[in-house]
Amino acid sequence: MSYRCEVCAYRSPKWMGFCPQCRSDGALVEEPASSRSRASTRGAASGAAVVSIAEVGDGAEVRRPVGIGEVDRVLGGGLVEGAVVLVGGEPGVGKSTLLLQAAGVLAAGGGTALVATAEESAGQVGIRARRLGVADERVLLAAERDVDAIIEAARATRPALLVVDSIQTVGVAEVGGAPGGVAQVRESAARLIHFAKESGTPVVLVGHITKDGGIAGPKLLEHAVDVVLYLEGDVERGLRMLRCLKNRFGATHQVGLFEMRDAGLTEVPDPSEWLLARWKGGVPGSVVFPAVDGRRPLLVEVQALVADATTPQPRRSVQGLEAARVHQLLAVLERHAGLRVAGKDVYVGVVGGIRLREPGSDLPVALAVASSLLDRPTGPLAAWGEVGLTGEIRAVAHHERRAEEVARLGIGQAVAPSGNGGDRIEQALGRAGLLPG
């Protein structure tokens, strides 16, 4: 007799009221003998087929473009036959909307797409499809929770794309526990991956994640799939970013941008122009930073507001940046540029909900803070560079790409380090017209 945890699939020869491996409160449940025998014989084979590496891989890589430019950019040109793509993101960010639109575009190009939904009924998906303008008869729906039934439907219809929405809501009858548990997610994904490799059908798995990257979410499957995409965005402004974190068939760290509208997600082919549509360069505390997100340049506006403190403890508010890094920049400005910010409230933010993670944002933040403190506008100005604790400014990667993007948008003045550590913060403030000389 054997007992099994429904959350992490831990097995024990004796019953316990909790799982000693994952520490879940649920008691171990008795495992049927038939399941144990299947588990013990699974994978048994007489021998593995061995071939020379020189004999394989001669065929050309077959890609099928989805038809949405930003999606194809992130995928590296389209979907590869038999590829398994994991699309993760927080609930409500727009994963189902994007994939339903992709299914519609693919069907309009002559292919068939099968959308297996376990979270909604076919009628609910149909309502959303009409709102998105997806009405092609080649988009097939299956409201099904059983993975084996979904695979059988895919074998019968032979779609060019299979979407499973979501992997946490489907399950396998032979595995104990409710859908969403670790054991169910692993087994369900394993069967869908096997179907993709065997049939050559691209499979897209949708996975919800929480802010702490829940254990039964996409983090559990990233090693098993071919491509990992994450959809994230600012709910207030409607901007969505589709990031590629893993791609066995192309480059990683690509990014596609979309704007959420009433009719679904719309591509943003020129994100720099979109982000700076309402930019006002003639006010104090505003500097443009040419960020490079993945391999794509994005011009974003960094804003700062410095005001007299109204409490004994001055406030520090940071959005879209690393707070500790901003605090270091304030200390550098005070120590090396003589700007008194110790008794001031300081607010720093990035417009558009963009999060900046690269050190090249140091210089535009410092210039924006100084501009607001001195109440002097810099005019149309872009800046990039890493600021050290001793006041030196170091060069950052993609200098030429940043400069080209700044010139393309018509920003006449740019402040960037001329070498690796040869420039000083006080010199940069002078070049921006904020300090003499």
HUURGI-V903208 format. One record per run of one state. SS is the DSSP state (hx for helix, st for strand, lp for the rest). FROM is the first residue (numbers start at 1). TO is the last residue. If there is no record, write none. Layout:
ss:from:to
SS:FROM:TO
SS:FROM:TO
This chain:
ss:from:to
lp:1:2
st:3:4
lp:5:10
st:11:12
lp:13:28
st:29:30
lp:31:32
hx:33:41
lp:42:52
hx:53:55
lp:56:62
st:63:64
lp:65:68
hx:69:75
lp:76:78
st:79:80
lp:81:83
st:84:89
lp:90:94
hx:95:108
lp:109:112
st:113:117
lp:118:121
hx:122:132
lp:133:138
st:139:143
lp:144:145
st:146:146
hx:147:157
lp:158:160
st:161:165
lp:166:170
st:171:171
lp:172:181
hx:182:199
lp:200:201
st:202:208
lp:209:217
hx:218:220
lp:221:226
st:227:234
lp:235:238
st:239:247
lp:248:254
st:255:261
lp:262:263
st:264:267
lp:268:270
hx:271:275
lp:276:285
st:286:293
lp:294:295
st:296:308
lp:309:315
st:316:319
lp:320:322
hx:323:336
lp:337:343
st:344:350
lp:351:358
hx:359:374
lp:375:380
st:381:384
lp:385:385
st:386:387
lp:388:391
st:392:394
lp:395:398
hx:399:408
lp:409:412
st:413:416
lp:417:422
st:423:424
hx:425:431
lp:432:437
